[in-house]
Amino acid sequence: MKTELIITHPGSAHFDEVTAISLILAMHPATEFKIERREPTPEELDNPEVWVVDTGKRHQPEKHNFDHHQDTGCPASFVLVAEYFGLLETMSILPWWNFKDEVDRFGPVKSSVKYHAGDDLVNRNPMEIWLTSRFAAEPEACLFLLTSYGTQIIRDARMLKKQIDFWKTSKRLVIAGVPAMIGETMESAGLEEFRRLDKNPPDIVISLARRDGGWRLFRYEGAPVDFSLLADRPEISFAHKSGFMAATKERLGIDELVALVSKAVTK
């Protein structure tokens, strides 16, 4: 098995380099890596068999140097590594991706304000603190954990991109003046990310119910729709009292479905 060296900075460990290294490990399952937390030598920076992450003041992908501290416009090291592997378009779909990039570059307080993420205290993750502390103390003991973590977030991103692409091709329509979408799937993953990226996101999403073989009717907060108004309709198997969702007993035809949903529109 091929052996290569990863060098990252000493001192406190952070989400940035831990995630960058995890991506490297996940993308090289047949390589045995050693990790050293120290500053690199000039010879190591010029050696492409030595990966230098989040230190060294060089961004040279062809030499496996992935630092961003020399340029305030350069994204965090995990973004640079993802770009090197051709993963950036897929990984950047993850809802935390841009936020964590800016946390590393500009600090958690400023980033929390920009992304409306609440006070910095809300965003302190005890699992992240544990992992980065463990990595700082025993980097090579964390190899298995980091490989697993890197593999998982790549898998999650690819799945999410597939779901977003599915929602992009789903049927769009307007029901009683409210933008809506129908997707023949029981999987709701990717909806939030799709709506965040879409210029005209739907307020009503109709998908397949997981039970009873009918449709699941869902509306987003702020939409003038109250599905609890349908509770007594014979087509309905369940309607949540708060009005945000309902389910039909059977898979109605589109025209019948649209007529039913229009009765829940309140404006």
Rosetta blueprint (number, residue, H / E / L):
1 M L
2 K E
3 T E
4 E E
5 L E
6 I E
7 I E
8 T E
9 H L
10 P L
11 G L
12 S L
13 A L
14 H L
15 F H
16 D H
17 E H
18 V H
19 T H
20 A H
21 I H
22 S H
23 L H
24 I H
25 L H
26 A H
27 M H
28 H L
29 P L
30 A L
31 T E
32 E E
33 F E
34 K E
35 I E
36 E E
37 R E
38 R L
39 E L
40 P L
41 T L
42 P H
43 E H
44 E H
45 L H
46 D L
47 N L
48 P L
49 E L
50 V E
51 W E
52 V E
53 V E
54 D L
55 T L
56 G L
57 K L
58 R L
59 H E
60 Q E
61 P H
62 E H
63 K H
64 H L
65 N E
66 F E
67 D L
68 H L
69 H L
70 Q L
71 D L
72 T L
73 G L
74 C L
75 P L
76 A L
77 S H
78 F H
79 V H
80 L H
81 V H
82 A H
83 E H
84 Y H
85 F L
86 G L
87 L L
88 L H
89 E H
90 T H
91 M H
92 S L
93 I L
94 L L
95 P L
96 W L
97 W H
98 N H
99 F H
100 K H
101 D H
102 E H
103 V H
104 D H
105 R H
106 F H
107 G L
108 P H
109 V H
110 K H
111 S H
112 S H
113 V H
114 K H
115 Y L
116 H L
117 A L
118 G L
119 D L
120 D H
121 L H
122 V H
123 N H
124 R L
125 N L
126 P H
127 M H
128 E H
129 I H
130 W H
131 L H
132 T H
133 S H
134 R H
135 F H
136 A H
137 A H
138 E L
139 P L
140 E H
141 A H
142 C H
143 L H
144 F H
145 L H
146 L H
147 T H
148 S H
149 Y H
150 G H
151 T H
152 Q H
153 I H
154 I H
155 R H
156 D H
157 A H
158 R H
159 M H
160 L H
161 K H
162 K H
163 Q H
164 I H
165 D H
166 F H
167 W H
168 K H
169 T L
170 S L
171 K E
172 R E
173 L E
174 V E
175 I E
176 A L
177 G L
178 V E
179 P E
180 A E
181 M E
182 I E
183 G E
184 E L
185 T L
186 M L
187 E L
188 S L
189 A L
190 G L
191 L H
192 E H
193 E H
194 F H
195 R H
196 R H
197 L H
198 D L
199 K L
200 N L
201 P L
202 P L
203 D L
204 I E
205 V E
206 I E
207 S E
208 L E
209 A L
210 R L
211 R L
212 D L
213 G L
214 G L
215 W E
216 R E
217 L E
218 F E
219 R E
220 Y L
221 E L
222 G L
223 A L
224 P L
225 V E
226 D L
227 F H
228 S H
229 L H
230 L H
231 A L
232 D L
233 R L
234 P L
235 E L
236 I E
237 S E
238 F E
239 A E
240 H L
241 K L
242 S L
243 G L
244 F L
245 M E
246 A E
247 A E
248 T E
249 K L
250 E L
251 R L
252 L L
253 G L
254 I H
255 D H
256 E H
257 L H
258 V H
259 A H
260 L H
261 V H
262 S H
263 K L
264 A L
265 V E
266 T L
267 K L
